[in-house]
Amino acid sequence: MTLLENAAREDAVRDSAAQDSAAGETEAFRLELRGWLESAYADFARAWPGGADPRSLDYRRAWEDTLCANGWSGLGWPKAYGGKELPLSRQAVFHEEHARCGAPLGVNLIGHGILAPTVLHFGDEAQKRRFLPGILSNREVWCQGYSEPGAGSDLASVRTRAEPAPGGFRLNGHKIWTSFADRAQWCFVLARTDPQAAKHKGLSFLLVDMGSPGVRVEPIRQITGEAEFSEVFFEDVFVPQDALLGELNQGWKIAMAAASFERGTYFIPRLVRFAQELRQVRELALRADAHGRVPAASASVRHRWARLAADSHVLALKSQRALAGAQRGDPPGPEGSSTKIHWSEAHQRLLELSLQLLGEDACLGVGAVGARAAELTHAYLWSRAETILAGTSEIQRNIIAEQMLGLPKA
């Protein structure tokens, strides 16, 4: 063996040892986190008045407060701003284990997952010191002012305008489908500051106090009975100059960067939940009805379940690929559209099958599977939004066609 070959072999051994050590540390982190989450969430759910209610926004916010109070926020932030500086691999472990223990997603997801990393990347020091502590403690909830009645997935067509005023801007416009706007203290708003510029070049990224005079929030009642979304009206709202994030008319660049910050972890809790629901559907398929019939005896049911099992596996692989790309620092690409459309449409198929297997229990929520029926029925109704939110399936297909398949624009 040559000296060069021997050196290469020694480097490979060292790299392998380092990888084994890192994997061991990550696994130890996982086990410690799993133990804490199982105990802490069980205690929290047991103590909640009237029993655990994961669909309640009050319940979700209180659990999120508990996580933050115990240091489980700012996982990837610099320590200088109160963060933990955990590598992306451990952040992924947190999201996976949090979903696995059955805990619900929080109310301040936009603050933690989108706004905070955006401020860290584009904000000046004063903005970091002002806004990051409120997110870290979960004291200040954020919402996202992007979609409008005439500009949903076509973000560059927003018409909300911010005109120059002494010391800042005057904001006028109408946003819609704004998650948790009625609970948020702050909203980051994409507004048009140069109406003469090309659609995506005349936008700015503003941090707006929801308590400002002229801000009006109108909740939208959903088919599930809840009101997680709202319309938000800005009527001559004053926004100070220091609430402009980044440079004037650079909002499109910031919004695109903000959309990439959750890459690698966004789908993890959703895919864990998908796998859990898939197991529930399997149990339903193997359960005999009042006449002794077992749904799984049907080839059609078995085929549909097998397809969903394949979907679950492929989605997990896509999530792992996205995580690996984010760890390497690869720029986000159109493959995210493939994952989003795959997940949303497969999830709808899964829940459609669950309701067919539940039969009348899906409507009545009674019997031996009462709690499960209510949970799956609620998930089915909510899933109608999943092919619309975060970019409609039609928009996602356009992105795949143009950017992945190289097809001409329509």
N, C-alpha and C positions, 0 to 999 in steps of 0.2 A: 504493500500500500504506500503510495506517495505521501509526502508531507502535506500536500494540498488536500488529497483525499482524506487523510487522517484528521486534518483540521476541520474539514467539512463534516466528517462523521462526529467529531466532538461537538461542533456547533449544533448538529441535529439532535444529539443526546441532550445537550443543555436546553435546547428549545422544547424538546419533548418533556423534560423534567419540569420546565417552567409551566408548560401547558397543563401537566398533571397537577402541579401545585395550585394553579389558578382554578382548575376545575374542582379540586378538593375544597378550596376556600369558598367557592360559589355554592357548593353543595352544603357546606356547614352553615353558610348564610341562609340558604333556603330552609333548612331544618329548624334553625333558630327562629326565623321569621314565621314559619308555619305554626310552630308551637305558640308563639305569642298571639298570632292572629286568631287561631282557633279558640284560645282562652279568652282573649279580650273581646272578640265579637260575640261569643256565647254569653259572656257577662253583660255586655251592652244590650243584646237582644232580650235577655231575661229581665233586665231592669226597666225596659221601655214600658210606659204605662199602657195597659190594654194588650200587651203582647207585641212581638216583632211585626213591623209593617214596612217591608223594604220598598214598597211603592210610594210611601209617604215622603214628600219632599222635606218635611220637618225631620223625619227619621234619618233620611239620607244626609242632610246637613249636619245633624248632631253626630252621626258616626264619622263624618268627614272631620268635624271639629276634634273628635277623639283621636283620630289618626294624627292630625297636626299637632295636638297637644303632646303626643308621645313621640314626636320627632320624625314622623313618616311623611314629610313634605320636603320640597326642595331637594329631592334625591340626587339630581344631577347638577345642582347649582354649585358655584364656587363657595368654599367655606367662608370667604370674606363677606358673603351676603346671607349667611346662616344655613347654607346648603351642606350636603353630605359628600358631594363630589363622587358619588358612586358611578362606576362604569356602567355603560348601557346594558351589559349582560345582567347586572344585579338589579337594575331598574326593571328589566323584563321579568326577572324572578319575582319582584314585588307585585307587579301587575297580575302575574299568573297565580300566585298564591292568594292574593287578595280575592280574586274571582273564585278560586277553588273553594275557599271557606264559606262561600255563599253571601258575602257582604255585597251590598249594592254599590253601584257607581255613585260618586258624589254629586253635589250641586254646583261646585266651583271648578268643574273640569276644565272649562275654558280659561280660567285664571291660571290654574296650575300647569295645564298642558300646552297652552298656546301663548297667552299674554306674557307670562313670566319669562320664558326663554326669548321671546321677541324683545322685551325690555332689556334683558341681559345683553342681547346682541346689538340692538340699535339705539338703546336709550343712553342719555348722558348720565353722569354720576348723580345729579340731583334727582332725576327720574327714578333711577335704581333705588336710591335711599328712600324716596317717597313711597313707591308702589310695592316693592318686593316684600317688606315686612308684613303688610296687610294680607298678602297672598299666602305667605309662609304660615301665618297663624290662622288663616281662613277667616280673618275678621272682615275682609272685603271680598265680596263675590263679584265676578266679572261676567258680562255677556258680550256677544259679538254682533255688531251692527253692520252686517254685510247685505243680506238679501233684501230686495224691495219688491213691491207688487209687480213692477215691470222689469225687474232684473234679479232673477233667482240664481240659476246656475251661470248666467252670463254676467259675471261679476263686473266686467269692464263697463257695463252699461248703467251703472248706478247714477241716479239723478240727484240724490241728496247733495246739497251744495253748502260749502263753507266759504263765506265771503269775508274779505278783510274788514276788520273793525279796529278801533284804537285798543291796543294791547292784546289783540288776538283775532278771533273770527266770530261771525254770526252764522249759526248752523240752522238750516231749514231742510226738512225732508221727512221721509216715511220709510221705516224699516219693518220687515215682517218675518215671521217664523224665528223670532229672537228667543233662544232658549233661556229660561230663568230670568227674563228681564224684570219681572215683577219682584224678584228677590235680590237683584243685583244693585250694588252701590256704584258700579262703574261700567262703562261700555266703551269698547274700542270701535270706532266708527270709520268706515271708508267713505270719504266724501269728495266731491268734485271741487277742486280749488282753482282749476284753469279750464273754463268751459270751451276755450278756443283750441285746446290741445287735442291730439288724438285720444280716443276713448280711454286707453289704459295709461296714458302719460299725464293726465291732468288730475290725478287723484292724490289725496293725502290721508295720512293715518293719524286720527285724533283720539285722545283719551278724554272721555266725556263723563263728568259727574252726573249720575242719574238723579241727583237731588237738585239739579240746576232748574231755575225758573224756565218754563217752556217745554220741559220734558214730560210727555204723557204716555203712560203705558196702558194698553188694553189687552188683557189676557185672552187667549183663544182656547175655547173649550174643545178638547179632543174627543174622539169616539170612545176612548177608555174612561171618560168622565173627568180626567185631570186637565190641568191647564199649564203644561210645561212651556208652551210657546206663547209669545205675545206679539202684538203690533206695538211699535214705538214711534211716536210722533215727536219731531224736533221743530219747535215753533219759535224762531228767533232766539235760539239758545246761545248765550255767550260762552265761548271756549277760549281760555287764555292761551297766549302764545307758547307758554312752557308746556302745554298739553299736546303740542305737535310732536309726534314720535318720528325721529329721523328728519330728513330734509323735506321741504315743501315740494309737492308734486312727485314724491317718490313712494307714494302709498302702495302702488301696484307691486313694486319690488318687495316691500316689507310684507304685504299680504301673502305673496307667493312664498316668501321665506317662512312666515308664520305657519303656513299650511304644511310645511315639511318637518316642523320640529317634533311632532308626535310620531313621525315615521319610525317603524320598528317596534313600537309599543302599542299603537292605537288599537289594533285588532286583537291583541292578546286576550283581554278580558272577554271580548265578544266571542272569540273562538273557544275559550274555556267553557263559556255558557252554552255554546252550540253543542259541544261534546256532551255536556251534562243533560241538555234537553234531548239529545239523540238517545242517550241511555233510557231516559224516561219514556220515549216513544217505543223503544224496544220492549220495555216492560209492558206497556199498553198492548202492543201487538201480540204478546205471549199470554195475555190475560183472557180467560174464557168469559164470554158474555152469559147472560141469564139462561140462554138456551144451550150452553156448552160449546158454542162455536169459538174457535181461536182465530183471530184475524191473520196471524202469521201463517196459517194454512193456505192462504191465498198467495199465489205466485206474484200477483201484482203488488201486494203489500211488501213481500220480501224484496222484490226488485226495487221498489221505491226506497226502502230502508237501506239497501245495499248501495244505491246511488248516493244517498245522503252520507253514509259512512265514508265513501270515497271522497265526497266533497270535504268532509271534516279533515281527512288525512291530507288532501292536496292543499287546503287552506292553511293547515299547520306548516306545511313545507314552504308555502309562499311567505308566511309570516317569518319563518326562520331565515329565508333569503333576504327579506327586507331588513331584518335585524342585522344580519351579517354585512349587508351593504352600508347600513348606517354606521356600524362599527368601523368600517374601512374609510368612512368619510365620502363614499360615493354620492354624487348629486342625485336627488330624487328624480325618478323617471316615470314614464307612463304606465309602468307595471302596477303602480298603485291603483290605477283605474281597473285593471283586471281583477285585483283582489277585492276591491270594493263591490263591483258588480257581482262577482262570484259569491261573496259572502251574503249580500243582501237578498239576492234571488234564491240562493240555496236555503237561507233561513226562512224565507216565506214558504218554500216548498215543505220544509220540515214541519212548520207549525200548521200548515194546511193538513198534512197527514195526521198530526196529533189530534186535531179537531175531529177528523173523520173517525179516528179510533175511539175518541171519547164519546162520540154520539151525543145523546141527550145530556150527558153530564157536562158537556161543553157549554150548554145553555143554562143548566140548572145549578151546576156547582155543588151537587149533593152526592151522597153515597160514599163508598169506601175511598174513592179518589177525589173527594170534594175539594180539598186544598190544592191538589195537583191540577185538577180541572180548572179551577179559578186562575191559577198561575199561568197555565198554558193558554187559556182563553185570552187573558190580558196580554200576554206576549204576542199572540196572533193578531190582535187588534192593533197593537202598537207597531208591529212589523210592517203594516201598510205604509208607514212613513220611511222605511229604510231604503226604498228604491228612489226616494226623492231627496232626503237630506244628504248633505255633503256632496252634492252633485248628482243630478238625476241619472238614471240608467241610460237615457238617450245621450246625455252629454258624455258619459263615460264611454259609450260605444263609439262616439265620434273621435274621442281621444285615442282609443285603441286602433281605430281604422286609420287615422291619419299619422299617428306617431309611432305605432308599432308595426302596422301592416303596410304603411307607405301608400295608402290609397289616396286619391285626389280629394280635395275638399269639395263638399257639395255646392 
